[in-house]
Amino acid sequence: MSMNRRALLTVAAGAALPLAGLARESGTAAGEEVSGLLLAQTSEMMDAIASGKAAVWEKYLHPRAVTTSEDGEVLDRAKLLESLNPLPAGISGSIRVVDFRARVEGSVAVATYVSEESESYHGQKLHCRYRSTDTWVKTPRGWRVLSSQVLALREDPPAVELPEPSLAEYAGIYELTPEIRYEIRRTGASLEGQQTGRPAKSLRAEVHDVLFVPGNPRYRYVMLRDPAGKIRGFAQRREAWDIVWTRRAQVSPGSGSPPRAAPSNNSSAALSVDKRSEKKPSGQGGFFCLTPRPGWWVRLSGKRAEKCEYLVR
């Protein structure tokens, strides 16, 4: 958590973790003693935030201390101390420190822990989690924080239930390259997605036309539509960056039917599903094209096509 963020909170971290668990990380009785001391000093610093007691932080910060906040801002010691102010009206909260671990090597120690924040922001409740990693060094005046880095731990967004038409509309085959495809399938009243060579994973909707995989909150699957409102693909979005997939087929809702297909030479030759088979059908005339769905073959009627692609309904 950044200092700007922490300055809005009342912190109670002292009783977060039994000291007995620290010995396993430190490896020795002396290391356990240092770990307990670092936890106590960390708690003291946290408790000083709500009241804006910069003197506590001034005591434990190394003269050359530097911190990196959750939003990537780098603060030196002076800027860090300037950010310590009492809580403004309408804001209160608490932080519970969990999973505190320390590794002690001589005069250097690295501590990492998760801060679970519960905040009341003008009557509205917020809950966030942050992973902090602090580097302590032993000086003639005691252990001091030389550096600290904070990462905001991402959570899945709240999911909404999709109506039946949307479930059917999203199902289909999407292509990144001719060798890499992503299929969105109906699974009852929900969806799942599967990329070539990877296991299928559940898909949930954050809002209409925005999907995500539970447990992977950095990514969104944003449906892209043409001027007529038809889905033409999706953008696999990670923060500000998009990887665009192009729609190649729509799968019939709730069925095992393969998508409609068309030869890439734009021939008007009709394509029809022959049958499901783990092997190419034998004893029948015509040419066949293997679809991205395992075990499905499409029979080409008419002239042979060099390549078989998929027709969006």
Residue pairs with C-beta under 8 A, 6 or more apart in sequence:
1 69
1 70
1 95
1 115
1 117
1 128
1 130
1 132
1 150
1 152
2 69
2 70
2 71
2 73
2 150
3 67
3 69
3 75
3 80
3 83
3 84
4 69
4 83
5 69
5 70
6 46
6 49
6 95
7 49
7 52
7 83
7 84
7 85
7 87
8 87
8 88
8 91
8 93
8 119
8 121
9 49
9 50
9 87
9 91
9 92
9 93
9 94
9 95
9 117
9 119
10 49
10 50
10 87
10 92
10 93
10 94
11 46
11 47
11 49
11 50
11 94
11 95
12 46
12 47
12 94
12 95
12 96
13 42
13 43
13 46
13 47
13 95
13 96
13 97
13 115
14 39
14 40
14 43
14 47
16 39
16 43
16 96
16 97
16 98
16 100
16 113
17 39
17 97
17 98
17 99
17 100
17 113
19 32
19 35
19 36
19 39
21 100
22 31
22 32
22 35
22 36
22 39
22 100
22 101
22 102
23 29
23 31
23 32
23 35
25 31
25 35
25 101
25 102
25 103
26 32
26 34
26 35
26 102
26 103
26 104
27 104
28 104
30 104
31 102
31 104
34 102
34 104
34 109
34 143
35 102
35 104
35 109
35 111
37 143
38 102
38 109
38 111
38 134
38 136
38 143
39 97
39 100
39 102
39 111
41 60
41 143
42 97
42 111
42 113
42 134
43 97
44 56
44 60
45 56
45 57
45 60
46 95
46 97
47 56
48 54
48 55
48 56
48 57
48 84
49 84
50 86
50 87
51 86
52 84
52 85
52 86
53 84
54 81
54 84
57 80
57 81
57 84
58 81
60 143
60 144
60 145
61 77
61 80
61 81
61 144
61 145
62 77
62 137
62 139
62 144
62 145
62 146
63 77
64 77
64 146
65 76
65 77
65 80
65 144
65 145
65 146
65 147
65 148
66 74
66 75
66 76
66 77
66 146
66 147
67 74
67 75
67 80
67 147
67 148
67 149
67 150
68 74
68 75
68 147
68 148
68 149
68 150
69 75
69 150
70 130
70 150
70 151
70 152
75 83
90 121
90 122
90 123
91 119
91 120
91 121
91 122
92 119
92 120
93 117
93 118
93 119
93 120
93 126
94 117
94 118
95 115
95 116
95 117
95 118
96 115
96 116
96 118
97 113
97 114
97 115
97 116
98 113
98 114
98 116
99 112
99 113
99 114
100 111
100 112
100 113
101 111
101 112
101 113
102 109
102 110
102 111
102 112
103 109
103 110
103 111
106 138
107 137
107 138
108 135
108 136
108 137
108 138
109 135
109 136
109 137
109 138
109 143
110 133
110 134
110 135
110 136
111 133
111 134
111 136
112 131
112 132
112 133
112 134
113 131
113 132
114 129
114 130
114 131
114 132
114 153
115 129
115 130
115 131
115 132
116 127
116 128
116 129
117 126
117 127
117 128
117 129
117 130
118 125
118 126
118 127
119 125
119 126
119 127
119 128
120 126
128 152
128 153
129 152
129 153
129 155
130 150
130 151
130 152
130 153
131 150
131 151
131 153
132 148
132 149
132 150
132 151
133 148
133 149
134 145
134 147
134 148
135 145
135 146
135 147
135 148
136 143
136 144
136 145
136 146
137 143
137 144
137 146
138 144
154 217
154 218
155 217
156 204
156 212
156 214
156 215
156 217
157 206
157 212
157 217
158 206
159 204
159 205
159 206
159 212
159 214
160 205
160 206
160 207
160 208
161 189
161 205
162 170
162 191
162 205
162 208
166 205
166 208
167 186
167 189
167 190
167 191
167 253
168 186
168 253
169 231
169 250
170 184
170 191
170 211
170 223
170 231
171 184
171 185
171 186
171 191
171 250
171 251
171 252
171 253
172 183
172 184
172 231
172 247
172 248
172 249
172 250
172 251
172 259
172 312
173 181
173 182
173 183
173 247
173 248
173 249
173 250
173 251
173 259
173 292
173 293
173 310
174 181
174 182
174 183
174 184
174 233
174 234
174 245
174 246
174 247
174 248
175 181
175 182
175 245
175 246
175 247
175 248
176 182
176 243
176 245
176 246
179 196
180 195
180 196
181 195
181 196
181 248
181 292
182 193
182 194
182 195
182 196
182 245
183 193
183 194
183 251
183 292
183 293
184 191
184 192
184 193
184 203
184 251
185 191
185 192
185 193
185 194
185 200
185 251
186 251
186 253
186 254
187 202
190 202
190 203
190 204
191 202
191 203
191 204
191 211
192 200
192 201
192 202
192 203
193 200
193 201
193 203
193 211
193 213
193 221
194 200
194 201
196 292
201 213
201 214
201 216
202 213
202 214
203 211
203 212
203 213
203 221
204 211
204 212
204 213
204 214
205 211
205 212
206 212
206 220
209 222
209 223
209 225
210 220
210 221
210 222
210 223
211 220
211 221
211 222
211 223
211 234
212 219
212 220
212 221
213 219
218 238
218 239
219 236
219 237
219 238
220 236
220 237
221 234
221 235
221 236
221 237
222 234
222 235
222 237
222 242
223 231
223 233
223 234
224 231
224 232
224 233
224 234
224 235
224 244
225 231
225 232
226 232
230 312
231 247
232 246
232 247
232 312
233 244
233 245
233 246
233 247
234 244
234 245
234 247
235 242
235 243
235 244
235 245
236 242
236 243
236 244
236 245
237 243
247 312
248 259
248 309
248 310
248 312
249 259
249 260
249 261
249 310
249 311
249 312
249 313
250 259
250 260
250 312
250 313
251 257
251 258
251 259
256 276
257 273
258 273
258 291
258 293
258 296
258 298
259 291
259 293
259 310
259 311
260 271
260 310
260 311
260 313
261 271
261 289
261 291
261 298
261 308
261 309
261 310
261 311
262 271
262 308
262 309
262 310
262 311
263 269
263 271
263 289
263 300
263 305
263 306
263 307
263 308
263 309
264 305
264 306
264 307
264 308
264 309
265 305
265 306
265 307
267 302
267 303
267 305
268 302
269 300
269 301
269 302
269 303
269 305
270 301
270 302
271 298
271 299
271 300
271 301
271 308
272 298
272 299
272 301
273 296
273 298
273 299
274 281
274 284
274 288
274 297
274 298
274 299
275 281
275 297
276 295
276 296
277 295
277 297
278 295
280 288
280 290
280 297
281 288
281 297
281 299
284 299
286 299
286 300
286 301
287 299
287 300
287 304
287 305
288 297
288 298
288 299
288 300
289 297
289 298
289 300
289 305
289 307
289 308
290 296
290 297
291 297
291 298
291 308
291 310
298 308
300 308
